[in-house]
Amino acid sequence: MRNKGRHLVLLLSVLAAVFAFTACSLAPPAVHSDEHSASVETEISAESRPVEASVPSVSDDSLRSAVDFQHELDSYEPLKDHYSFYFTYKTVHSWWDAVALGMEDAQRQYLEKGITITYEYMAPEGVSAEDQIQRLRMAQKKGYDVIGVDVADEKILSPVLDEMVDSGTKVMTFSSSDASAGCRRIAYVGNTHNYQDGADLTEALCEKLGYKGKVAILVGSAGAPCHEDRARGARDTIAKYGDMEIVATEYDMDSVDLAYDLTVQILKDCPELDGIVCCNMSNPVGAARAVVETGSGAVIVGMDHDEEALRYLSDGVIYCLGVQDCYSIGFDTIQTAVKIADGNLAGELFPEKKNEITTIIFQKDAALMRELLYGEI
């Protein structure tokens, strides 16, 4: 497991430097680096923000399974010896780099069985439903066996996906965002409990604050189902407690820099801010940078495994993170796409929605998670 973690960070570093928006054949998929994800040393030590004894416990075994690198193809025998897929996601970001590594592992295992998987794995530089539609239309003309999309805006994308399916294109959704309920996409692989993730993170924040205080919410991308659902879970949780108040809700569009700017402004408007709920992988980093710079005591909860975010978690600047199993999402997406390409529908071979886990980790868990994912302590 530890060697696999080091393999992960090595692949992320090498592939991000070598590949950019390219088609994949027998080589690994294009993996993109996020210009905002470089580590920034924090000025607040772990000792200055100690973990309280009441923090929920996560065992080492649970933490090691939070991101599961140990995958093998199931017993399904593909009908062809070559498949061609197209995947587009919300934006270039290290979260999807981790998904891509799971895809690469599945691709390699199929190749060992004599089955070649080629695919394109592409996304816009900034979140844009319109850009996704253009990419999907272009991919549809090229006749891929299956087209997959991590939906940027369900209201805009779902009708387009319906049209594609009606025309005979095999469409699935994957990663962090499904389409609207009732959309005719064939299957979804990813996180199906984003609302609960938002509620769980916010409950941890409320407990930390003694169920009173002023809170801001950084949502992410407007219309993205995963971000909106987490924010809704956060709002509903805060609404349960009469002494808690939401003073700001802002959309950072999955940008670390914008999340930083928004947090700085929120802290100017409300210097007594007690907490921040962050609904994607980018905004915990931007919020933490702002909190450190301004000297705010605001407690931050957020999503995922960004290396800089894990450093802030180690230092106590971030209170807890909900880590999704991106690797499993990628691996299971490829397996599901093969089955869809063969003409199978959701049922015995694969579910309509394949759920992947989220594990909430705290300061005491940060070192092991950093070692597992990035080969460092």
C-alpha positions in Angstrom: 0.0 0.0 0.0 2.7 2.5 0.9 4.7 1.7 -2.3 1.5 2.3 -4.3 1.1 5.7 -2.6 4.6 6.6 -3.7 3.8 5.3 -7.2 0.8 7.6 -7.2 2.7 10.7 -6.5 5.5 9.7 -8.9 2.9 9.1 -11.7 1.1 12.4 -11.0 4.4 14.3 -11.2 5.8 12.6 -14.3 2.5 12.3 -16.3 1.5 15.9 -15.6 4.7 17.1 -17.0 4.7 15.0 -20.1 1.0 14.7 -21.2 -1.5 17.4 -22.0 -4.9 16.8 -23.5 -3.9 13.8 -25.6 -5.5 10.6 -26.7 -4.6 7.5 -24.8 -3.8 4.2 -26.5 -1.5 1.7 -24.7 0.1 4.6 -22.8 -1.3 6.1 -19.6 -4.0 8.7 -19.9 -3.3 12.4 -20.1 -3.0 13.8 -16.5 -3.1 17.4 -15.8 -1.5 19.5 -13.0 -3.3 22.3 -11.3 -1.3 25.5 -11.4 -2.7 26.4 -8.0 -1.9 23.2 -6.2 1.8 23.9 -5.4 2.4 23.6 -1.7 2.5 26.7 0.4 4.2 26.6 3.8 1.8 27.5 6.6 2.8 29.8 9.4 0.5 28.2 12.0 2.0 25.2 13.8 0.1 22.1 14.8 0.7 23.0 18.4 -1.1 26.3 18.1 -4.3 24.5 16.9 -4.4 21.3 18.9 -6.8 18.5 18.2 -9.5 18.2 20.8 -10.1 14.9 22.5 -13.6 14.6 21.2 -12.5 14.3 17.6 -14.0 11.2 16.1 -11.6 8.3 15.6 -10.6 6.8 12.3 -8.6 3.6 12.5 -5.4 3.1 10.4 -7.2 0.3 8.6 -10.1 2.5 7.7 -7.8 5.3 6.6 -5.8 2.9 4.4 -9.0 1.8 2.7 -10.2 5.4 2.2 -8.3 5.3 -1.2 -8.2 1.7 -2.4 -5.4 1.0 -4.8 -5.9 -2.8 -4.7 -8.2 -3.5 -7.7 -8.6 -6.4 -10.0 -10.9 -6.7 -13.0 -14.1 -8.7 -12.3 -15.0 -11.9 -14.1 -16.9 -10.3 -17.0 -15.5 -11.4 -20.4 -15.5 -8.5 -22.9 -16.9 -9.2 -26.3 -14.2 -7.3 -28.3 -10.5 -7.0 -28.1 -10.5 -3.2 -28.6 -12.5 -0.4 -27.1 -12.5 3.4 -27.6 -13.9 5.8 -25.0 -14.1 9.5 -24.6 -14.3 11.1 -21.1 -14.7 14.8 -20.3 -14.9 16.3 -16.8 -15.5 19.7 -15.2 -12.0 21.3 -15.3 -8.3 20.6 -15.3 -7.5 19.8 -11.7 -5.5 17.3 -9.6 -8.7 15.7 -8.3 -9.3 14.2 -11.8 -5.6 13.3 -12.1 -6.3 10.7 -9.3 -9.4 9.4 -11.2 -7.2 9.1 -14.3 -4.8 6.8 -12.4 -7.6 4.4 -11.6 -8.5 4.4 -15.3 -4.9 3.7 -16.2 -4.7 0.7 -13.9 -7.9 -0.8 -15.4 -6.5 -0.1 -18.9 -3.3 -2.0 -18.0 -5.1 -5.0 -16.6 -7.3 -5.2 -19.7 -4.1 -5.1 -21.9 -2.7 -8.0 -19.9 -5.8 -10.0 -21.0 -5.2 -9.0 -24.6 -7.8 -6.3 -24.7 -6.8 -2.8 -25.8 -8.5 0.2 -24.2 -7.9 3.6 -25.9 -9.5 6.7 -24.6 -9.4 10.5 -24.5 -9.6 12.2 -21.1 -10.1 15.9 -21.6 -11.5 19.0 -19.9 -11.8 22.7 -20.2 -9.4 25.0 -18.2 -12.4 26.5 -16.5 -15.7 25.0 -15.6 -18.1 25.5 -18.5 -21.3 23.5 -19.4 -21.2 25.0 -22.9 -17.6 23.8 -23.4 -18.6 20.3 -22.3 -21.5 20.3 -24.8 -19.1 21.2 -27.6 -16.7 18.4 -26.6 -19.6 15.9 -26.3 -20.9 16.9 -29.8 -17.5 16.5 -31.3 -16.9 13.2 -29.6 -20.3 11.9 -30.8 -19.3 12.5 -34.4 -16.1 10.4 -33.9 -18.1 7.2 -33.0 -16.5 6.3 -29.7 -17.9 3.1 -28.1 -18.9 5.0 -25.0 -18.9 8.7 -24.0 -18.6 9.6 -20.4 -19.1 13.0 -18.7 -18.7 14.5 -15.2 -21.6 16.9 -15.4 -20.8 20.5 -14.9 -24.4 21.7 -14.8 -27.2 19.1 -14.7 -29.9 21.4 -16.0 -28.0 22.3 -19.1 -26.3 19.0 -19.8 -29.1 16.5 -19.0 -31.2 17.4 -22.1 -28.1 17.1 -24.3 -27.3 13.6 -22.9 -30.9 12.5 -23.5 -30.6 13.6 -27.2 -27.4 11.7 -27.5 -28.8 8.5 -26.0 -31.9 8.8 -28.2 -29.7 9.0 -31.3 -28.0 5.7 -30.4 -24.9 7.1 -28.6 -23.9 5.1 -25.4 -23.5 7.7 -22.7 -22.5 7.3 -19.0 -21.7 9.8 -16.3 -18.8 9.4 -13.8 -16.7 11.0 -11.2 -18.3 13.5 -8.8 -21.5 14.6 -10.7 -24.4 12.7 -12.2 -27.0 14.1 -14.5 -30.6 15.1 -13.4 -32.9 12.5 -12.1 -34.6 10.8 -15.1 -31.8 11.5 -17.5 -31.4 8.6 -19.9 -27.7 8.2 -19.4 -27.0 4.5 -19.0 -25.1 4.5 -15.7 -23.2 6.6 -13.2 -19.9 5.7 -11.4 -18.9 8.0 -8.5 -20.1 9.7 -5.4 -23.8 9.3 -4.8 -23.9 10.8 -1.3 -22.7 14.4 -1.8 -25.6 15.8 0.3 -24.6 13.5 3.2 -20.9 14.5 2.8 -21.8 18.1 3.1 -24.1 17.4 6.1 -21.4 15.2 7.8 -18.7 17.8 7.4 -20.9 20.6 8.7 -22.0 18.5 11.6 -18.3 18.1 12.6 -17.9 21.9 12.3 -21.0 22.6 14.4 -19.8 20.3 17.1 -16.4 21.9 17.1 -18.0 25.4 17.4 -20.3 24.3 20.3 -23.3 24.6 18.0 -23.1 28.4 17.8 -21.4 30.9 15.6 -21.3 32.5 12.1 -20.5 30.4 9.1 -19.7 31.0 5.4 -20.1 28.4 2.7 -17.9 28.2 -0.4 -19.9 26.2 -2.9 -17.7 25.7 -6.0 -19.2 25.6 -9.5 -22.7 27.0 -9.9 -25.0 24.2 -11.1 -22.5 21.3 -10.5 -24.7 18.7 -8.7 -21.9 17.5 -6.3 -21.1 21.0 -5.1 -24.7 22.2 -4.9 -25.7 19.0 -3.0 -22.9 19.4 -0.5 -23.9 23.1 0.1 -27.5 22.0 0.6 -26.4 19.4 3.1 -24.4 22.2 4.9 -27.4 24.6 4.9 -29.8 22.0 6.2 -27.4 21.0 9.0 -26.8 24.6 10.1 -30.6 25.2 10.1 -31.0 22.7 12.9 -29.2 24.9 15.4 -30.7 28.2 16.4 -27.5 29.8 17.5 -25.8 29.2 14.2 -26.0 31.6 11.2 -24.9 31.5 7.6 -23.4 34.9 6.8 -22.2 34.3 3.3 -22.5 31.8 0.4 -20.2 32.2 -2.5 -19.3 30.4 -5.7 -15.5 30.1 -6.3 -15.9 28.1 -9.6 -13.4 25.5 -8.4 -10.6 28.0 -8.4 -8.1 28.2 -5.5 -7.4 31.8 -6.3 -11.0 32.9 -6.4 -11.7 30.9 -3.1 -8.8 32.8 -1.5 -10.2 36.2 -2.7 -13.7 35.4 -1.6 -12.6 34.3 1.8 -10.5 37.4 2.3 -13.5 39.5 1.5 -15.8 37.5 3.7 -13.4 38.0 6.6 -13.3 41.7 6.0 -17.1 41.9 6.0 -17.4 39.5 9.0 -14.1 39.5 11.0 -15.8 37.5 13.7 -16.5 34.6 11.3 -16.4 31.3 13.2 -16.4 28.7 10.4 -16.1 28.0 6.7 -17.7 25.0 4.9 -15.8 24.2 1.7 -17.7 22.1 -0.9 -14.9 21.0 -3.3 -11.2 20.3 -3.4 -10.0 23.7 -4.4 -11.7 26.0 -1.9 -10.3 24.5 1.3 -6.9 25.5 0.0 -7.9 29.0 -0.9 -9.8 29.4 2.4 -6.8 28.2 4.4 -4.4 30.5 2.7 -6.7 33.4 3.5 -7.2 32.3 7.1 -3.4 32.0 7.7 -2.7 35.4 6.0 -5.4 37.3 8.0 -4.8 35.5 11.3 -8.4 34.5 11.5 -9.5 31.8 13.9 -12.2 30.5 11.5 -12.5 26.7 11.5 -12.4 25.2 8.1 -14.0 21.9 6.9 -13.8 20.8 3.3 -13.4 18.1 0.7 -10.7 15.8 -0.6 -7.0 15.1 -0.7 -5.1 18.1 -2.2 -1.6 17.9 -1.0 -1.6 21.5 0.2 -4.9 20.9 2.0 -3.4 17.9 3.8 -0.5 20.1 5.0 -3.0 22.6 6.3 -4.8 19.7 8.0 -1.6 18.6 9.6 -1.0 22.1 10.9 -4.5 22.4 12.3 -5.6 25.2 9.9 -8.1 22.9 8.4 -10.2 20.9 10.9 -11.3 18.0 8.8 -11.5 16.8 5.1 -13.9 14.4 3.4 -11.6 12.3 1.2 -13.2 10.6 -1.8 -11.8 7.4 -3.3 -10.9 8.8 -6.7 -8.8 5.8 -7.7 -11.8 3.5 -7.4 -14.0 5.9 -9.4 -11.5 5.7 -12.3 -11.1 2.0 -12.2 -14.8 1.3 -12.0 -15.6 3.8 -14.7 -13.5 1.8 -17.3 -15.0 -1.5 -16.2 -18.5 -0.1 -16.5 -17.7 1.5 -19.9 -16.6 -1.9 -21.3 -19.9 -3.5 -20.3 -21.9 -0.6 -21.7 -20.0 -0.8 -25.0 -21.0 -4.5 -25.3 -24.6 -3.5 -25.2 -25.3 -4.3 -21.5 -27.7 -2.2 -19.5 -27.7 -1.6 -15.7 -28.7 -4.7 -13.8 -26.8 -7.8 -12.8 -23.5 -6.8 -14.4 -23.3 -3.3 -13.1 -25.7 -1.0 -11.1 -27.3 2.1 -12.5 -25.3 4.0 -9.8 -22.0 2.7 -8.5 -21.3 4.3 -5.1 -17.8 5.1 -4.0 -16.9 5.9 -0.4 -16.0 9.2 1.3 -13.9 9.1 4.6 -13.7 12.1 6.9 -10.2 12.6 8.3 -8.9 14.8 11.0 -5.5 16.3 12.0 -4.3 13.1 13.5 -4.9 11.3 10.3 -3.1 13.7 8.0 0.4 12.2 8.2 -0.7 8.7 7.2 -2.9 10.0 4.4 0.0 12.1 3.0 2.2 9.1 3.2 -0.4 6.9 1.4 -1.1 9.4 -1.4 2.1 11.3 -1.8 4.8 9.1 -0.2 5.7 11.7 2.5 5.1 12.5 6.1 
